[in-house]
Amino acid sequence: MTNPATGEKTRFLSRSEAKKELQISEATFHKYMKLLVSNWSDRFQYMPRQTHWNDYQLHCLAFVKNLFDNGLNQLEVADYISRYKIPDPEH
C-alpha cells in the first residue's frame, strides 16, 4: 500500500512476521501492545483482533523494546511514552 500524502510504500506484516522482525515472544508482544494502547492511544491506532501491523506500529513496538533493552522498567516505559511521546520514524 502507498501513503497518498508521502508516496512512500507501507508494509503490513502478520503478527508472526512482526514478532520475528522485533525478535520478541508472544508474551512480550502483548506486553508492549498493552503499554502502547493504554498509554499512547492518541497516536497508536490498534483494532481489536488486528491481524497485520504497519510500519508505524512496528516502529512504536521497536521503540518500546529499545526502552526496555536500555534498562527501564514497565512503569518507567509507560511514563516515558505518556509524557514524552514516541519520536516519528526517520525516513
C-alpha positions in Angstrom: 0.0 0.0 0.0 1.2 3.5 -0.8 0.7 6.5 1.5 -1.0 9.1 -0.7 0.4 12.0 1.3 4.1 11.0 1.1 4.1 8.5 -1.8 6.0 6.0 0.5 5.1 2.3 0.5 3.7 1.0 3.7 4.4 -2.6 4.7 1.9 -4.8 6.6 3.3 -7.7 8.5 1.5 -10.6 10.1 1.8 -11.0 13.9 4.4 -13.7 13.5 6.4 -11.7 11.0 6.3 -8.7 13.3 7.5 -10.8 16.3 10.2 -12.3 14.2 11.4 -8.8 13.0 11.4 -7.5 16.5 12.8 -10.7 17.9 10.3 -10.9 20.7 8.0 -13.6 22.1 4.2 -13.6 22.1 4.0 -12.6 25.8 6.4 -9.7 25.1 4.4 -8.7 22.1 1.2 -8.5 24.3 3.1 -6.6 27.0 4.3 -3.9 24.5 0.9 -3.7 22.9 -0.8 -3.2 26.2 1.6 -0.4 27.1 1.1 1.4 23.8 -2.7 1.0 23.8 -3.2 2.2 27.4 -0.5 4.9 27.5 -0.4 6.3 23.9 -3.8 5.7 22.4 -3.9 9.2 20.9 -1.4 8.2 18.2 -1.1 4.4 18.4 -4.1 3.1 16.5 -5.0 -0.5 17.2 -8.0 -2.5 16.2 -9.1 -5.5 18.4 -8.3 -8.7 16.7 -5.9 -6.9 14.3 -4.1 -9.4 12.1 -1.5 -7.3 10.4 0.8 -4.5 11.6 2.0 -1.5 9.6 5.4 0.2 9.6 4.4 2.9 12.1 3.1 0.3 14.6 6.3 -1.7 14.2 8.3 1.5 14.8 6.4 2.1 18.1 6.9 -1.5 19.2 10.6 -1.3 18.4 10.9 2.0 20.3 9.2 0.4 23.4 11.5 -2.6 23.0 14.5 -0.3 23.0 13.4 1.4 26.2 13.2 -2.0 27.9 16.6 -3.0 26.4 18.1 0.1 27.9 17.1 -0.9 31.4 13.8 0.9 32.0 11.1 -1.0 33.9 7.4 -1.2 32.8 6.3 1.8 34.9 9.2 3.9 33.6 8.4 3.0 30.0 4.7 3.8 30.5 5.7 7.2 32.0 8.1 7.9 29.2 5.7 7.3 26.3 2.8 9.1 28.0 5.0 12.1 28.8 7.5 12.5 26.0 5.8 10.6 23.2 7.5 8.3 20.7 9.5 10.2 18.1 8.4 9.9 14.5 10.3 7.4 12.4 13.3 8.7 10.4 12.9 8.3 6.7 
